[in-house]
């Protein structure tokens, strides 16, 4: 199964907008390498179309997932209790750091499992609850 993705570059630690098309193993290896650095950002879509696209930003063990359904609509995945609802968490989004409320923070392993499910199923509506922005 092929997947299209962009991510934080392992060398420069900056976001590389150069899209790659690879099997799931290459994407997983890249994510695992980012985990060893403690933070990163990646965008994943299926080769069949530009949308839906999932974006995952994480720092340490906290992550946030954005769903871009189309050019006009985006949502955040509802958190899993990893952070208190009133907490503020900073995660990378492309090359910047963005603040999110704890109510949309996931454990990074849980977030990665959701990304894998998306790649295999191709349907973000099967990943749980989303809050439209």
DOPA-417091 format. One line per 10 residues: their letters; for each residue y, z, x of N, C-alpha, C. Coordinates in pm, 1 decimal, padded with zeros to 6 digits. Layout:
residues N
a> Y,Z,X,Y,Z,X,Y,Z,X ~ ...
***
This chain:
residues 133
xxxxxxxxxx> -00117.6,00000.0,00083.6,00000.0,00000.0,00000.0,00124.7,00000.0,00088.6 ~ 00214.4,-00093.0,00061.5,00338.7,-00101.9,00137.5,00451.0,-00025.7,00067.5 ~ 00540.8,00027.0,00148.8,00657.5,00097.7,00098.5,00777.3,00054.7,00182.9 ~ 00893.4,00045.8,00120.5,01017.2,00013.0,00192.0,01098.1,00140.2,00207.8 ~ 01152.4,00161.7,00329.4,01221.9,00287.7,00354.4,01325.1,00274.1,00464.9 ~ 01422.4,00364.8,00456.9,01523.2,00385.0,00560.2,01524.6,00534.2,00588.6 ~ 01570.6,00570.7,00708.5,01562.8,00713.3,00743.2,01650.7,00746.0,00862.2 ~ 01663.8,00875.1,00885.2,01726.4,00924.7,01006.2,01645.9,00872.2,01125.1 ~ 01716.6,00816.7,01223.3,01652.9,00765.7,01344.0,01608.8,00882.7,01431.2 ~ 01489.2,00873.0,01485.8,01436.8,00983.7,01566.4,01511.8,00999.8,01697.9
xxxxxxxxxx> 01559.5,00890.8,01755.7,01629.6,00898.5,01883.6,01771.9,00947.4,01870.8 ~ 01849.6,00879.9,01788.0,01992.2,00912.5,01775.7,02019.1,01027.4,01679.8 ~ 01923.3,01057.4,01593.3,01937.0,01157.2,01486.4,02046.0,01119.4,01386.5 ~ 02078.7,00990.6,01382.0,02175.9,00936.4,01286.0,02097.6,00851.9,01186.1 ~ 02152.0,00836.8,01066.5,02086.4,00755.3,00964.2,02087.8,00609.4,01006.3 ~ 01974.4,00545.4,00997.3,01962.3,00402.5,01025.2,01939.9,00330.2,00893.6 ~ 02033.5,00245.3,00854.9,02022.6,00171.9,00728.8,01929.2,00052.1,00739.4 ~ 01870.4,00030.4,00857.6,01776.5,-00079.8,00873.8,01648.7,-00047.9,00796.3 ~ 01623.3,-00127.0,00692.3,01506.6,-00100.9,00609.0,01379.2,-00145.7,00678.4 ~ 01278.5,-00062.8,00664.5,01146.0,-00093.7,00719.3,01049.4,-00110.9,00603.8
xxxxxxxxxx> 00951.9,-00192.3,00624.4,00842.1,-00206.7,00529.4,00715.1,-00174.4,00606.4 ~ 00643.1,-00075.0,00558.5,00523.9,-00031.7,00630.9,00424.1,00028.0,00532.6 ~ 00310.9,00066.7,00588.6,00216.4,00139.7,00505.0,00258.9,00286.4,00501.2 ~ 00194.1,00361.4,00418.9,00228.5,00501.4,00398.2,00211.1,00585.0,00524.6 ~ 00119.1,00547.0,00610.1,00094.8,00621.1,00733.5,00218.2,00621.9,00822.8 ~ 00283.7,00506.1,00839.2,00403.7,00500.0,00923.1,00515.8,00586.0,00866.6 ~ 00534.1,00581.1,00735.2,00636.2,00664.0,00671.3,00604.3,00812.4,00691.7 ~ 00481.1,00850.0,00672.5,00439.3,00989.5,00690.2,00460.0,01034.9,00834.8 ~ 00425.5,00950.1,00929.4,00446.1,00984.4,01070.6,00594.6,01006.8,01100.2 ~ 00680.0,00922.0,01043.5,00823.2,00936.2,01066.0,00873.9,01067.3,01004.5
xxxxxxxxxx> 00831.7,01095.4,00882.7,00872.5,01220.4,00818.0,00825.5,01341.1,00899.1 ~ 00702.4,01336.5,00946.8,00648.2,01446.8,01025.8,00730.4,01467.7,01152.3 ~ 00770.7,01359.1,01216.7,00854.5,01370.2,01336.4,00990.7,01430.7,01301.8 ~ 01049.0,01390.5,01188.4,01175.6,01450.2,01145.4,01159.5,01600.3,01122.2 ~ 01046.8,01639.6,01066.7,01021.8,01783.3,01042.2,01025.3,01861.4,01171.8 ~ 00976.0,01802.4,01280.3,00977.1,01874.8,01408.2,01119.6,01896.0,01458.1 ~ 01213.4,01811.2,01411.9,01355.0,01827.0,01448.1,01428.6,01920.1,01350.9 ~ 01362.8,01955.7,01241.0,01420.2,02053.0,01148.8,01505.3,01997.7,01037.3 ~ 01536.5,01868.3,01041.7,01615.6,01811.0,00932.8,01606.7,01659.4,00936.2 ~ 01641.3,01599.7,00821.0,01642.9,01454.6,00814.5,01673.9,01405.8,00674.7
xxxxxxxxxx> 01684.1,01275.8,00665.4,01715.3,01209.3,00538.9,01636.5,01080.1,00535.1 ~ 01579.2,01049.1,00419.3,01511.5,00921.4,00403.3,01523.1,00871.6,00260.8 ~ 01518.8,00740.9,00247.7,01521.2,00673.0,00117.8,01395.8,00588.4,00108.7 ~ 01331.0,00594.4,-00007.6,01204.7,00524.7,-00027.7,01210.4,00447.0,-00158.3 ~ 01162.0,00323.4,-00151.6,01146.2,00242.7,-00272.4,01020.1,00159.7,-00257.5 ~ 00974.6,00107.3,-00368.6,00859.8,00018.1,-00364.9,00908.3,-00123.2,-00337.4 ~ 00832.0,-00203.5,-00266.2,00877.3,-00338.2,-00229.9,00905.6,-00429.3,-00349.8 ~ 00857.2,-00394.6,-00466.8,00872.1,-00481.2,-00583.8,01016.0,-00491.0,-00635.2 ~ 01102.9,-00398.0,-00600.5,01239.3,-00401.8,-00651.2,01330.8,-00305.2,-00581.3 ~ 01459.1,-00321.4,-00605.0,01558.6,-00234.5,-00542.8,01558.1,-00093.4,-00602.3
xxxxxxxxxx> 01519.8,-00082.7,-00729.4,01515.1,00045.3,-00799.3,01380.4,00059.1,-00869.2 ~ 01333.4,00180.6,-00890.5,01394.5,00308.0,-00854.9,01385.8,00334.3,-00704.6 ~ 01476.1,00416.6,-00658.6,01482.2,00457.2,-00518.6,01491.8,00608.9,-00516.0 ~ 01410.3,00671.7,-00433.1,01417.7,00816.6,-00415.6,01474.8,00846.8,-00278.4 ~ 01564.6,00944.5,-00271.8,01623.6,00987.8,-00146.0,01592.5,01135.5,-00127.4 ~ 01546.4,01170.2,-00008.2,01512.0,01307.9,00023.6,01593.6,01351.3,00144.5 ~ 01669.8,01457.7,00127.9,01741.4,01520.7,00238.3,01685.4,01660.5,00256.1 ~ 01661.2,01700.8,00380.6,01606.4,01835.1,00402.2,01660.8,01896.8,00530.4 ~ 01667.3,02027.0,00527.1,01699.9,02107.5,00645.3,01606.7,02227.1,00642.3 ~ 01536.0,02244.8,00751.5,01436.3,02351.6,00761.6,01336.5,02337.8,00647.4
xxxxxxxxxx> 01321.5,02439.4,00563.9,01221.4,02433.2,00456.9,01280.9,02406.3,00319.6 ~ 01405.1,02358.3,00313.9,01471.0,02332.6,00186.1,01506.4,02184.1,00174.8 ~ 01480.4,02128.0,00057.8,01502.3,01984.8,00036.8,01563.9,01958.6,-00099.6 ~ 01627.5,01841.9,-00110.5,01683.6,01793.5,-00236.0,01639.4,01649.0,-00251.4 ~ 01599.0,01611.6,-00373.6,01558.8,01473.3,-00401.5,01652.9,01413.1,-00505.0 ~ 01709.4,01298.3,-00469.1,01788.9,01216.7,-00561.3,01702.8,01102.9,-00612.9 ~ 01720.1,01070.4,-00738.5,01659.6,00951.6,-00798.3,01771.9,00856.4,-00835.1 ~ 01766.2,00736.2,-00782.8,01859.1,00630.0,-00821.1,01780.0,00535.1,-00909.9 ~ 01803.9,00542.1,-01040.6,01730.9,00461.2,-01138.1,01780.2,00317.8,-01140.5 ~ 01910.3,00302.9,-01121.0,01977.0,00173.2,-01116.9,02112.9,00195.2,-01051.2
xxxxxxxxxx> 02193.5,00091.7,-01033.8,02321.0,00111.6,-00964.1,02416.6,00209.0,-01033.1 ~ 02394.7,00234.5,-01160.6,02486.2,00318.2,-01238.1,02434.6,00459.8,-01264.5 ~ 02307.0,00485.3,-01241.4,02248.4,00614.0,-01280.1,02176.4,00681.0,-01164.2 ~ 02208.7,00809.5,-01146.9,02135.7,00889.0,-01048.4,02109.3,01027.4,-01105.9 ~ 02006.9,01091.0,-01053.7,01965.3,01223.0,-01100.5,01919.4,01305.7,-00981.7 ~ 01918.2,01436.1,-01001.8,01862.6,01528.6,-00903.6,01735.8,01590.6,-00961.5 ~ 01635.5,01606.4,-00878.2,01514.5,01674.7,-00923.5,01546.9,01822.5,-00939.9 ~ 01499.4,01881.8,-01045.3,01520.5,02024.1,-01070.4,01442.6,02103.6,-00966.1 ~ 01502.3,02210.6,-00917.1,01443.8,02292.3,-00812.2,01317.6,02364.5,-00854.6 ~ 01248.4,02416.7,-00753.9,01121.8,02484.8,-00778.8,01128.7,02635.4,-00752.4
xxxxxxxxxx> 01250.6,02688.8,-00743.1,01266.6,02832.3,-00719.8,01270.8,02870.2,-00572.5 ~ 01267.9,02771.7,-00484.0,01275.5,02797.9,-00340.2,01404.4,02870.1,-00303.7 ~ 01511.9,02834.3,-00369.7,01641.9,02898.8,-00347.6,01687.7,02960.3,-00479.6 ~ 01762.5,03067.6,-00471.3,01820.0,03126.8,-00592.2,01909.9,03024.2,-00659.0 ~ 01912.7,03024.2,-00790.6,01989.7,02924.5,-00866.0,02137.0,02922.6,-00826.8 ~ 02193.1,03037.5,-00790.7,02335.2,03042.5,-00756.2,02361.5,03024.8,-00606.0 ~ 02256.7,02999.3,-00526.9,02272.7,02975.9,-00383.2,02334.9,02839.1,-00358.4 ~ 02394.2,02822.1,-00243.0,02445.3,02692.4,-00199.2,02369.1,02654.7,-00073.0 ~ 02309.1,02536.3,-00075.4,02225.5,02490.1,00034.3,02283.4,02360.2,00090.1 ~ 02288.9,02348.3,00220.5,02338.4,02227.7,00287.8,02219.1,02146.5,00337.6
xxxxxxxxxx> 02214.0,02018.7,00298.9,02111.6,01927.3,00350.6,02178.5,01796.1,00390.8 ~ 02117.7,01722.5,00484.0,02175.9,01594.4,00523.8,02161.5,01489.3,00414.2 ~ 02267.6,01413.4,00396.4,02267.9,01294.0,00311.1,02327.3,01184.6,00398.9 ~ 02249.3,01085.5,00432.1,02279.4,00987.2,00537.1,02321.6,01065.4,00661.7 ~ 02444.7,01050.6,00709.5,02488.3,01121.1,00830.5,02575.1,01242.9,00803.5 ~ 02596.3,01274.8,00678.1,02679.2,01389.1,00642.0,02591.9,01503.1,00592.1 ~ 02651.8,01618.9,00582.8,02586.1,01733.0,00522.9,02649.6,01754.8,00385.9 ~ 02566.3,01774.4,00285.4,02617.0,01793.9,00149.4,02565.4,01926.3,00094.2 ~ 02646.9,01989.4,00011.4,02611.9,02117.3,-00049.5,02552.6,02095.4,-00188.1 ~ 02446.6,02168.3,-00216.4,02379.8,02160.8,-00346.0,02353.6,02301.4,-00396.8
xxxxxxxxxx> 02356.1,02315.7,-00527.9,02319.6,02443.0,-00588.0,02171.4,02467.5,-00575.1 ~ 02134.2,02593.2,-00564.4,01994.6,02630.5,-00549.6,01905.2,02584.6,-00662.1 ~ 01964.5,02554.3,-00778.3,01883.9,02510.8,-00892.0,01825.4,02370.4,-00874.0 ~ 01863.2,02299.8,-00767.2,01804.0,02167.9,-00740.7,01738.0,02163.6,-00602.7 ~ 01706.0,02278.1,-00547.5,01643.1,02285.2,-00415.8,01492.0,02302.1,-00431.8 ~ 01419.8,02224.5,-00351.8,01273.9,02228.7,-00350.3,01226.0,02273.0,-00212.8 ~ 01107.7,02329.7,-00207.2,01042.8,02352.3,-00078.1,01015.9,02215.1,-00017.6 ~ 01038.1,02200.4,00111.7,01027.1,02068.2,00173.6,00886.0,02010.4,00157.1 ~ 00782.3,02091.2,00164.2,00646.2,02039.5,00145.1,00625.4,01990.4,00002.1 ~ 00681.7,02061.1,-00093.2,00674.1,02018.6,-00233.5,00749.3,01886.6,-00252.4
xxxxxxxxxx> 00868.2,01877.0,-00193.5,00948.0,01754.4,-00204.0,00871.8,01636.2,-00143.8 ~ 00809.5,01656.4,-00029.2,00733.7,01548.5,00033.5,00615.3,01507.4,-00053.6 ~ 00547.5,01603.7,-00114.0,00436.4,01572.3,-00204.2,00485.1,01487.4,-00322.3 ~ 00604.6,01517.5,-00372.8,00661.2,01436.7,-00481.8,00691.5,01294.7,-00434.6 ~ 00742.7,01280.5,-00312.5,00768.3,01146.9,-00258.1,00638.6,01067.7,-00248.0 ~ 00532.6,01129.6,-00200.3,00403.8,01061.6,-00189.1,00350.3,01021.2,-00326.1 ~ 00365.7,01108.5,-00422.6,00322.7,01075.5,-00559.3,00400.6,00955.9,-00611.8 ~ 00530.6,00952.4,-00584.7,00612.5,00837.8,-00627.3,00560.7,00708.2,-00564.4 ~ 00532.6,00710.2,-00436.6,00485.2,00589.2,-00367.6,00351.9,00543.6,-00427.5 ~ 00265.9,00636.7,-00459.1,00134.2,00600.8,-00511.2,00138.1,00561.6,-00658.1
xxxxxxxxxx> 00220.7,00629.3,-00737.9,00224.5,00601.8,-00881.8,00333.9,00503.0,-00920.0 ~ 00442.1,00500.1,-00841.8,00552.4,00408.6,-00870.9,00638.7,00446.8,-00988.9 ~ 00621.7,00569.1,-01036.9,00696.2,00612.8,-01155.8,00759.4,00748.9,-01132.1 ~ 00890.7,00754.1,-01117.5,00955.5,00883.6,-01092.9,00950.8,00977.1,-01212.8 ~ 00931.4,00925.0,-01332.9,00927.0,01012.5,-01449.9,00802.9,01101.8,-01449.9 ~ 00706.7,01073.0,-01364.4,00586.4,01155.5,-01353.7,00601.6,01269.4,-01253.0 ~ 00719.1,01281.0,-01193.5,00739.8,01378.7,-01086.6,00795.6,01511.6,-01133.8 ~ 00823.6,01524.4,-01261.4,00879.7,01649.8,-01311.0,01016.1,01627.2,-01374.8 ~ 01092.6,01733.9,-01378.6,01220.9,01732.1,-01450.9,01335.5,01685.3,-01362.3 ~ 01420.2,01598.6,-01420.8,01536.9,01544.3,-01352.0,01662.6,01584.1,-01427.0
xxx> 01771.0,01604.9,-01352.0,01900.4,01634.5,-01411.8,01993.5,01518.4,-01376.1 ~ 02035.1,01442.6,-01480.4,02118.7,01326.2,-01456.0,02257.6,01367.5,-01409.3 ~ 02311.2,01294.7,-01314.0,02444.3,01323.2,-01259.6,02549.5,01240.4,-01331.8
***
